[in-house]
Amino acid sequence: MTAARGRRRSTKFIFVTGGVVSSLGKGLTSASIGALLESRGIRVSFIKLDPYFNLDPGLMSPIQHGEVFVTEDGIETDLDLGHYERLTSAQMSRLNTYTSGKIYFSVLQKERRGEYQGKTVQVIPHITDEIKGVIREAAEGNDVLIVEVGGTVGDIESLPYLEAIRQMRHDVGAENCVYIHLTYIPYIAAAGELKTKPTQHSVMKLREIGIQPDILICRSERPIPVDVKQKIALFCSVDPGSVFSAVDVSTIYALPLALHKEGVDEKIAELLNIWSRAPDLGEWERILERIESPKNGEVVIGIVGKYVELTESYRSLHEALTHAGIVGDVRIRPEYVDAQAIEAQGPDLLLRGVDAVLVPGGFGPRGMEGKIRAIRWARENRVPFLGICMGMQLALVEFARSILGLEKANSLELDERTPHPIIVPIAPPPNEKGMRLGAHPIRLIEGTLARSLYGEEEVSERFRHRYEFNEEYRERFEKAGMVVSGVEPSSSRVEIVELPEHPHFLAIQAHPEFKSRPMAPHPLFIGFIDAAVKYRDTREEKPSRLVPVRGASGE
């Protein structure tokens, strides 16, 4: 993107909306567009505008909402911000995520402070001005800001956001603003054709609000023929060259290449009058080749969780494993196993055939005994193990019960009456939620597995937890063979533990999956997958596994 020397260039805006049905992939589409623009040398950032009234998704059930992604500055966000960070070099913060709860709360605070000078506070202009204000703040210092509006066109909750982005074209000029509408073209087998009517109605809703989309990206199970694109263009008043097909892809990392093949980035550059270098997509092509045609076969990773009804609850984990597979040139097959099913059927039945076991985070007592049984199974059978957040806490509880002989050891989160509280609340509480959030340093101990995997003395990881290891038990754990391999530098708080006598048994209090990228896989996941490959190649048999039963939902 070029500009005359000495003249400050203004940010350009891409507004992404969705229609027909929810969960079309606006976040992935936005992230992929960002990746394509970055490949042209353009600096991009994002903002996600969610219409729900929660202040953030931190207290929402993962089964309903999916994963809670955590930024460096400790903001709990929608999982789409994880897509933004994985597919581009942009780093998200509090400036890049807003809900209706945050917007209205800010306006009400201003009203109480008298900032509106006695005026009647209304959706227009006060709410819409607040929305435009956060958009402008997120845009500072970037060539292009991609604005994703959550929800589906036609939802009453989204109307203030749509009105705000309608006004933005008037504010910044048509040459600095592009509206992209992501829609769905269903294939009706009985009729043997793709149906465009839902898209026509969705665009009609947008136009009633005053937004004429410049580009339509049409999701479909099959390619959209030229004549169908022309029909869509005619009935939606869009240039025929601005209607693009987005056919389902095998992996999210194929989407930037698929959209580029359709010409989406070229059309955006044309509409925004962006002059840039030709896109360099060689790295994306290499990544896709390794994902689709790995040379070293496949490993099966058993992920023992309590939110397996919606695997989006573990989206960053899934992607971090994939990233490590790129390094090892191996396909990752995640097997999501319900922790409650292990409680009912036992780990021998449900984990037979896996090459490694991963126990992720979670809150509340449901399914936790199943996770503990899975950890014990991995430890005793010398199967590679990685514990994350609650996974580390439960690994410590399991060790206390099995090795230290403290049969009723537990976390105070799970049992307030335990005589051996191995895991206790963080003291003093870090905030009103009692939760430690965001990036914090970890000092790695020389001679440990963690230190060898990271290759550094000190690293930074993102945290999201309310409980931590009880230091009163530390000496007993270390004498019994548990090695503390990572600590918080100033307080020596336990952050990483491992068992050196085990082929690969490591657990971390942080969430390393939040920092993994396809072009920069996380070292802990690289080591974990490498151990899984070695285990796969050395064991004699691969017995078939039973299909795990699903547990109940809720905490």
Phi and psi in degrees as a GROMACS rama.xvg file:
@    title "Ramachandran Plot"
@    xaxis  label "Phi"
@    yaxis  label "Psi"
@TYPE xy
-114.759  159.446  THR-2
-152.913  160.294  ALA-3
-61.4691  142.637  ALA-4
-61.2987  137.337  ARG-5
82.542  -4.67627  GLY-6
-108.109  128.237  ARG-7
-71.2933  126.723  ARG-8
-87.1454  144.134  ARG-9
-90.9546  153.093  SER-10
-72.3334  142.299  THR-11
-104.46  154.337  LYS-12
-123.587  137.354  PHE-13
-120.007  119.267  ILE-14
-104.461  123.415  PHE-15
-112.101  121.005  VAL-16
-121.093  165.898  THR-17
-130.36  149.714  GLY-18
-141.515  172.028  GLY-19
77.6887  -64.4068  VAL-20
-139.703  162.568  VAL-21
-83.805  172.511  SER-22
59.8723  37.3628  SER-23
-79.7611  -20.2057  LEU-24
105.007  37.9819  GLY-25
-61.2953  -38.6921  LYS-26
-64.1511  -45.7141  GLY-27
-67.0934  -38.1888  LEU-28
-64.667  -44.2266  THR-29
-61.4707  -45.4209  SER-30
-63.0938  -39.0042  ALA-31
-67.252  -39.4384  SER-32
-62.1507  -42.0299  ILE-33
-60.4406  -41.2339  GLY-34
-62.2943  -40.6561  ALA-35
-67.1988  -40.7798  LEU-36
-67.1647  -39.7021  LEU-37
-61.2454  -36.8261  GLU-38
-65.3746  -14.6881  SER-39
-95.9991  2.87255  ARG-40
87.6312  16.8202  GLY-41
-98.0876  133.755  ILE-42
-84.0711  121.133  ARG-43
-121.244  156.926  VAL-44
-146.247  -179.617  SER-45
-139.497  160.755  PHE-46
-144.551  134.911  ILE-47
-106.797  125.102  LYS-48
-110.764  108.667  LEU-49
-103.044  131.674  ASP-50
-80.1023  -4.98288  PRO-51
-76.4978  160.668  TYR-52
-94.4036  -2.61132  PHE-53
-59.6007  144.246  ASN-54
-64.527  -33.6159  LEU-55
-160.3  171.723  ASP-56
-82.6612  7.92947  PRO-57
-58.2716  -32.0199  GLY-58
-103.77  8.37359  LEU-59
-87.3374  145.935  MET-60
-65.396  129.519  SER-61
-60.0273  -27.3341  PRO-62
-67.2049  -31.8138  ILE-63
-87.6576  -40.5431  GLN-64
-108.044  -17.763  HIS-65
90.0795  -168.779  GLY-66
-61.7228  144.754  GLU-67
-97.1072  114.605  VAL-68
-89.7965  143.447  PHE-69
-117.115  131.241  VAL-70
-87.571  171.188  THR-71
-58.3045  -37.8919  GLU-72
-87.8133  12.5876  ASP-73
83.6069  28.8519  GLY-74
-98.5008  130.584  ILE-75
-84.4236  124.65  GLU-76
-134.3  174.456  THR-77
-66.534  150.95  ASP-78
-64.4871  -18.4372  LEU-79
-62.1822  -28.6542  ASP-80
-65.7971  -27.6678  LEU-81
-64.9888  -40.4542  GLY-82
-61.9007  -42.8478  HIS-83
-57.9682  -45.5237  TYR-84
-71.0869  -35.2555  GLU-85
-70.9833  -36.502  ARG-86
-93.4937  -10.3837  LEU-87
-135.814  177.89  THR-88
-91.7743  0.635914  SER-89
-66.3534  140.11  ALA-90
-110.659  125.187  GLN-91
-83.7499  155.836  MET-92
-151.346  -169.741  SER-93
-59.5772  -23.2171  ARG-94
-73.5808  -13.1717  LEU-95
-106.785  11.099  ASN-96
-149.378  125.543  THR-97
-140.196  139.514  TYR-98
-111.613  167.448  THR-99
-60.0644  -34.7403  SER-100
-57.5756  -47.0969  GLY-101
-64.7206  -43.8208  LYS-102
-62.387  -51.0439  ILE-103
-67.9763  -37.051  TYR-104
-61.5457  -41.7751  PHE-105
-64.3903  -42.8169  SER-106
-64.1151  -42.8324  VAL-107
-65.1871  -37.3011  LEU-108
-63.1829  -41.474  GLN-109
-64.2683  -38.041  LYS-110
-64.0482  -41.5364  GLU-111
-66.6777  -30.4203  ARG-112
-82.2562  -2.83242  ARG-113
80.0226  18.01  GLY-114
-70.986  -16.8437  GLU-115
-94.2756  5.49509  TYR-116
53.7565  43.8523  GLN-117
81.7201  2.42085  GLY-118
-72.1963  155.915  LYS-119
-70.7859  122.643  THR-120
-84.5774  124.827  VAL-121
-133.145  167.325  GLN-122
-60.1113  -45.658  VAL-123
-115.062  117.463  ILE-124
-104.125  -3.7002  PRO-125
-72.6784  -46.2132  HIS-126
-67.0929  -45.5835  ILE-127
-65.1087  -36.2036  THR-128
-65.6549  -37.9098  ASP-129
-62.6381  -42.5989  GLU-130
-62.5698  -46.7863  ILE-131
-63.2211  -33.335  LYS-132
-65.0406  -42.481  GLY-133
-71.5192  -29.759  VAL-134
-64.8265  -46.9409  ILE-135
-63.5061  -38.1344  ARG-136
-63.7161  -41.4384  GLU-137
-69.7078  -22.7257  ALA-138
-79.608  -20.3142  ALA-139
-57.4985  131.009  GLU-140
83.6777  4.54807  GLY-141
-118.415  151.73  ASN-142
-73.9988  -43.1955  ASP-143
-135.29  133.333  VAL-144
-110.519  125.534  LEU-145
-98.1326  120.527  ILE-146
-109.22  112.803  VAL-147
-98.787  122.097  GLU-148
-96.6375  116.26  VAL-149
-69.0294  166.265  GLY-150
82.991  -171.473  GLY-151
-122.364  137.835  THR-152
-55.7821  129.272  VAL-153
112.803  -21.399  GLY-154
-72.2693  134.211  ASP-155
-64.9106  -30.6868  ILE-156
-65.0851  -26.4495  GLU-157
-85.8631  -10.1918  SER-158
-57.0754  -44.4357  LEU-159
-60.6074  -35.3408  PRO-160
-69.0414  -41.5535  TYR-161
-65.8226  -38.0579  LEU-162
-64.9926  -39.5668  GLU-163
-64.154  -44.7781  ALA-164
-73.7787  -24.3307  ILE-165
-62.8051  -42.7402  ARG-166
-68.1683  -27.3326  GLN-167
-60.8727  -35.4351  MET-168
-61.9755  -39.7802  ARG-169
-65.9185  -37.0455  HIS-170
-72.4314  -42.3063  ASP-171
-105.593  -10.7819  VAL-172
96.2437  143.375  GLY-173
-60.9522  -29.5911  ALA-174
-74.6095  -9.41517  GLU-175
-113.573  16.8061  ASN-176
-147.257  129.19  CYS-177
-130.402  133.539  VAL-178
-103.488  122.107  TYR-179
-113.68  126.957  ILE-180
-112.698  120.147  HIS-181
-93.4793  125.744  LEU-182
-135.3  -177  THR-183
-130.135  131.967  TYR-184
-113.314  99.5148  ILE-185
-75.1318  148.106  PRO-186
-101.674  119.977  TYR-187
-97.0846  107.274  ILE-188
-61.3126  -38.4833  ALA-189
-62.6925  -35.0569  ALA-190
-90.296  -17.1808  ALA-191
68.0334  32.7444  GLY-192
-153.411  160.476  GLU-193
-81.1561  137.629  LEU-194
-107.187  126.593  LYS-195
-99.5908  -9.27677  THR-196
-58.1775  -43.1416  LYS-197
-57.9188  -38.1335  PRO-198
-66.7732  -41.4329  THR-199
-58.5073  -43.5987  GLN-200
-67.9474  -37.3315  HIS-201
-64.86  -43.8095  SER-202
-66.5273  -36.2199  VAL-203
-60.6647  -39.3169  MET-204
-62.4692  -42.3996  LYS-205
-62.5527  -43.5173  LEU-206
-67.7031  -30.9284  ARG-207
-62.5016  -33.1584  GLU-208
-76.9621  -21.1567  ILE-209
111.56  10.1981  GLY-210
-108.954  119.694  ILE-211
-101.199  110.565  GLN-212
-61.5732  140.32  PRO-213
-87.5528  -30.6349  ASP-214
-135.95  137.465  ILE-215
-114.095  125.57  LEU-216
-110.735  116.849  ILE-217
-107.167  110.514  CYS-218
-71.913  140.825  ARG-219
-162.963  157.675  SER-220
-78.0506  -14.2599  GLU-221
-142.827  158.896  ARG-222
-57.4103  147.125  PRO-223
-97.2365  117.68  ILE-224
-63.3146  160.695  PRO-225
-59.2116  -41.3727  VAL-226
-65.7274  -32.6095  ASP-227
-70.9945  -40.4388  VAL-228
-60.875  -40.3445  LYS-229
-64.8651  -38.3785  GLN-230
-64.0232  -44.4978  LYS-231
-60.3691  -45.1372  ILE-232
-59.8151  -43.8812  ALA-233
-62.8444  -48.8157  LEU-234
-79.3225  -15.4705  PHE-235
-108.74  4.96232  CYS-236
56.8751  42.3524  SER-237
-117.826  144.028  VAL-238
-58.3967  135.266  ASP-239
-55.8309  -29.7378  PRO-240
-79.0077  2.25423  GLY-241
-112.682  12.9347  SER-242
-106.778  118.833  VAL-243
-122.414  148.507  PHE-244
-94.0891  137.887  SER-245
-127.129  85.0751  ALA-246
-76.5136  148.504  VAL-247
-53.7576  137.468  ASP-248
-116.14  161.006  VAL-249
-73.5601  -27.0609  SER-250
-148.266  150.88  THR-251
-62.3765  -23.2305  ILE-252
-78.7787  -2.93706  TYR-253
-89.3245  -14.6458  ALA-254
-66.3248  -43.9932  LEU-255
-56.4537  -41.8181  PRO-256
-67.7421  -38.3702  LEU-257
-65.8245  -42.4976  ALA-258
-68.5658  -35.3819  LEU-259
-64.7983  -41.6988  HIS-260
-60.6378  -34.889  LYS-261
-72.7538  -22.9098  GLU-262
97.1076  19.2765  GLY-263
-62.6936  -47.6156  VAL-264
-66.5989  -33.9977  ASP-265
-65.0418  -41.7401  GLU-266
-66.7099  -40.5209  LYS-267
-61.7742  -45.3259  ILE-268
-61.0402  -37.7564  ALA-269
-66.7466  -47.0013  GLU-270
-67.9311  -33.8087  LEU-271
-91.7167  0.349852  LEU-272
55.6439  48.0849  ASN-273
-95.5478  125.886  ILE-274
-101.964  122.372  TRP-275
-149.312  173.865  SER-276
-72.7982  166.623  ARG-277
-66.2285  145.331  ALA-278
-65.2605  138.586  PRO-279
-108.423  101.662  ASP-280
-111.663  17.2528  LEU-281
-59.4216  -40.1875  GLY-282
-67.552  -38.6062  GLU-283
-64.7738  -37.8231  TRP-284
-65.3524  -39.4745  GLU-285
-65.2119  -43.8363  ARG-286
-60.5029  -45.8098  ILE-287
-63.8027  -40.3203  LEU-288
-61.621  -41.9398  GLU-289
-70.0483  -32.9317  ARG-290
-71.8515  -42.6874  ILE-291
-83.6771  -28.7508  GLU-292
-134.668  63.8906  SER-293
-69.2917  144.778  PRO-294
-86.5599  -17.2821  LYS-295
-110.198  28.7944  ASN-296
73.4245  -141.819  GLY-297
-138.912  144.995  GLU-298
-122.634  147.034  VAL-299
-105.629  120.747  VAL-300
-108.12  116.899  ILE-301
-83.1035  113.094  GLY-302
-101.937  108.55  ILE-303
-94.5124  104.461  VAL-304
-130.271  176.811  GLY-305
-116.397  1.04448  LYS-306
-121.397  32.2287  TYR-307
-71.8929  -9.96312  VAL-308
-61.0923  -29.2471  GLU-309
-129.051  99.7167  LEU-310
-67.6604  -12.7617  THR-311
-62.4114  -16.0949  GLU-312
-63.0067  -20.9981  SER-313
-120.783  34.9912  TYR-314
-61.7575  -46.3624  ARG-315
-64.9214  -36.1551  SER-316
-61.2873  -47.9138  LEU-317
-56.4459  -45.6626  HIS-318
-70.8652  -37.4328  GLU-319
-63.1495  -37.4416  ALA-320
-64.5195  -42.3686  LEU-321
-61.0059  -42.5023  THR-322
-60.5213  -43.0187  HIS-323
-65.6415  -33.7522  ALA-324
-64.3851  -30.9102  GLY-325
-62.7714  -42.8565  ILE-326
-63.9658  -44.618  VAL-327
-82.6538  -1.51669  GLY-328
53.8085  45.6001  ASP-329
-134.644  143.667  VAL-330
-81.4037  137.051  ARG-331
-101.708  124.462  ILE-332
-113.087  99.9342  ARG-333
-76.876  133.024  PRO-334
-113.417  109.952  GLU-335
-84.3742  118.562  TYR-336
-114.569  124.927  VAL-337
-70.6375  125.69  ASP-338
-60.4347  -33.4221  ALA-339
-68.3208  -30.3234  GLN-340
-65.9881  -36.0183  ALA-341
-66.2806  -36.6442  ILE-342
-60.5369  -36.7524  GLU-343
-84.0363  -39.4508  ALA-344
-111.794  -17.1369  GLN-345
92.085  152.821  GLY-346
-72.2491  -27.852  PRO-347
-58.7376  -40.3432  ASP-348
-74.2611  -40.4073  LEU-349
-93.444  -16.1591  LEU-350
-111.822  -0.813807  LEU-351
-62.0953  132.808  ARG-352
96.6153  -9.23841  GLY-353
-82.2649  153.289  VAL-354
-97.3812  -9.92432  ASP-355
-168.053  159.606  ALA-356
-123.533  131.361  VAL-357
-122.301  126.572  LEU-358
-113.907  110.51  VAL-359
-86.9474  -173.246  PRO-360
-73.7969  177.531  GLY-361
168.21  167.868  GLY-362
-130.994  149.627  PHE-363
84.5371  162.855  GLY-364
-77.5883  -20.9172  PRO-365
-58.2605  128.424  ARG-366
78.809  -2.77915  GLY-367
-70.1212  -32.3834  MET-368
-66.9902  -32.0893  GLU-369
-65.7331  -38.8828  GLY-370
-64.4365  -41.1158  LYS-371
-62.9042  -40.6002  ILE-372
-65.2747  -36.7197  ARG-373
-66.1581  -39.5617  ALA-374
-64.7378  -44.2876  ILE-375
-61.6635  -41.3147  ARG-376
-60.8652  -44.0838  TRP-377
-66.735  -39.0798  ALA-378
-67.4045  -47.2927  ARG-379
-71.9901  -31.8501  GLU-380
-93.7983  4.75921  ASN-381
57.2359  38.5954  ARG-382
-90.4178  134.85  VAL-383
-50.7442  135.034  PRO-384
-134.161  138.878  PHE-385
-133.622  122.454  LEU-386
-110.453  137.566  GLY-387
-125.874  126.312  ILE-388
57.3835  -107.936  CYS-389
-58.8271  -28.9851  MET-390
-61.0374  -36.202  GLY-391
-70.7017  -43.464  MET-392
-60.8809  -41.108  GLN-393
-72.7304  -30.7106  LEU-394
-62.6825  -36.821  ALA-395
-70.8632  -38.9831  LEU-396
-63.6436  -44.3766  VAL-397
-61.661  -42.761  GLU-398
-62.8124  -42.1543  PHE-399
-61.5769  -42.0042  ALA-400
-70.512  -47.6202  ARG-401
-83.5403  -38.5206  SER-402
-100.045  -41.8966  ILE-403
-85.6073  -10.6187  LEU-404
76.6499  17.7487  GLY-405
-92.058  83.3587  LEU-406
-59.3698  -34.0466  GLU-407
-101.263  17.9834  LYS-408
-61.1323  145.498  ALA-409
-165.862  -179.124  ASN-410
-94.7753  143.27  SER-411
-65.3945  -21.0125  LEU-412
-65.7035  -32.1925  GLU-413
-98.7372  -28.2071  LEU-414
-149.619  103.235  ASP-415
-69.9083  -14.7375  GLU-416
-104.371  7.84416  ARG-417
-59.1299  135.197  THR-418
-74.836  -14.2344  PRO-419
-129.35  84.405  HIS-420
-77.6979  89.8777  PRO-421
-70.3564  -31.587  ILE-422
-120.278  128.439  ILE-423
-131.381  161.818  VAL-424
-61.4438  147.329  PRO-425
-63.6104  130.276  ILE-426
-128.317  131.288  ALA-427
-72.5512  159.026  PRO-428
-58.2702  132.606  PRO-429
-66.6038  -28.652  PRO-430
-158.665  -172.397  ASN-431
-63.7845  -25.1927  GLU-432
-84.2749  -8.17155  LYS-433
69.5447  22.3073  GLY-434
-115.576  136.423  MET-435
-90.4789  120.212  ARG-436
-129.8  149.315  LEU-437
88.862  -167.786  GLY-438
-79.6389  133.952  ALA-439
-142.603  150.496  HIS-440
-77.6154  153.195  PRO-441
-131.941  127.972  ILE-442
-94.6726  127.644  ARG-443
-97.9279  137.422  LEU-444
-85.576  131.328  ILE-445
-57.8787  141.002  GLU-446
84.3812  6.11594  GLY-447
-103.283  164.503  THR-448
-61.8223  -43.4302  LEU-449
-58.6117  -44.6105  ALA-450
-63.783  -40.7653  ARG-451
-68.0047  -34.8631  SER-452
-71.4735  -44.8371  LEU-453
-71.7623  -37.9878  TYR-454
71.0606  18.274  GLY-455
-138.394  160.183  GLU-456
-82.9414  -33.1917  GLU-457
-139.466  137.087  GLU-458
-133.408  171.779  VAL-459
-122.576  133.392  SER-460
-132.472  161.189  GLU-461
-96.7402  136.923  ARG-462
-117.191  156.778  PHE-463
-158.907  86.9937  ARG-464
-157.059  156.97  HIS-465
-109.162  -19.282  ARG-466
-120.481  158.699  TYR-467
-148.238  171.328  GLU-468
-66.1489  138.853  PHE-469
-81.0351  109.853  ASN-470
-61.3741  -18.8097  GLU-471
-64.4894  -20.4284  GLU-472
-100.548  -0.0239254  TYR-473
-60.3676  -46.3668  ARG-474
-60.9527  -39.0279  GLU-475
-66.484  -39.9739  ARG-476
-63.718  -46.236  PHE-477
-66.695  -37.7818  GLU-478
-65.3784  -28.2877  LYS-479
-87.363  -2.09783  ALA-480
113.588  -5.01493  GLY-481
-79.2502  125.763  MET-482
-101.569  126.579  VAL-483
-85.0601  110.885  VAL-484
-107.011  -5.89047  SER-485
-147.412  133.245  GLY-486
-135.618  158.106  VAL-487
-72.1648  126.333  GLU-488
-56.4076  -41.1652  PRO-489
-83.4516  -34.1384  SER-490
-109.707  -8.31125  SER-491
61.5393  21.7408  SER-492
-55.3757  137.078  ARG-493
-71.3093  123.178  VAL-494
-118.411  -29.495  GLU-495
-139.266  137.626  ILE-496
-130.94  158.606  VAL-497
-156.882  162.957  GLU-498
-116.426  106.406  LEU-499
-66.5249  -23.152  PRO-500
-80.5509  -8.15011  GLU-501
-96.1302  145.246  HIS-502
-54.0675  -39.7785  PRO-503
-164.667  96.4825  HIS-504
-133.115  104.109  PHE-505
-139.856  140.367  LEU-506
-139.973  142.6  ALA-507
-132.29  140.547  ILE-508
-73.1346  -26.6667  GLN-509
-80.3676  -179.375  ALA-510
-114.669  82.9911  HIS-511
-64.4934  -20.2404  PRO-512
-62.0346  -25.5767  GLU-513
-69.5187  -17.9533  PHE-514
-107.858  0.517476  LYS-515
-79.6049  141.74  SER-516
-133.972  151.16  ARG-517
-59.4014  -32.4532  PRO-518
-93.9904  -2.78568  MET-519
-147.766  70.7261  ALA-520
-59.47  149.816  PRO-521
-76.2719  135.592  HIS-522
-60.7204  -33.245  PRO-523
-66.9165  -35.7172  LEU-524
-74.9668  -34.6266  PHE-525
-60.0238  -47.1752  ILE-526
-63.9489  -39.1505  GLY-527
-63.2891  -46.5747  PHE-528
-69.151  -36.4663  ILE-529
-60.6865  -41.8994  ASP-530
-65.5026  -37.0707  ALA-531
-64.5334  -40.5275  ALA-532
-63.4424  -43.8696  VAL-533
-63.4834  -40.8768  LYS-534
-64.2531  -44.4976  TYR-535
-57.9742  -41.4237  ARG-536
-78.0752  -15.2352  ASP-537
-105.51  -21.3922  THR-538
-78.2576  155.608  ARG-539
-85.7606  -33.2304  GLU-540
-135.769  158.53  GLU-541
-128.617  80.3893  LYS-542
-64.0982  149.764  PRO-543
-70.2317  153.145  SER-544
-107.507  151.035  ARG-545
-80.1233  155.137  LEU-546
-77.3943  125.185  VAL-547
-69.2103  141.845  PRO-548
-76.3908  155.42  VAL-549
-88.3045  141.756  ARG-550
-91.4072  178.245  GLY-551
-75.4598  155.64  ALA-552
-88.2862  172.986  SER-553
96.267  -179.983  GLY-554
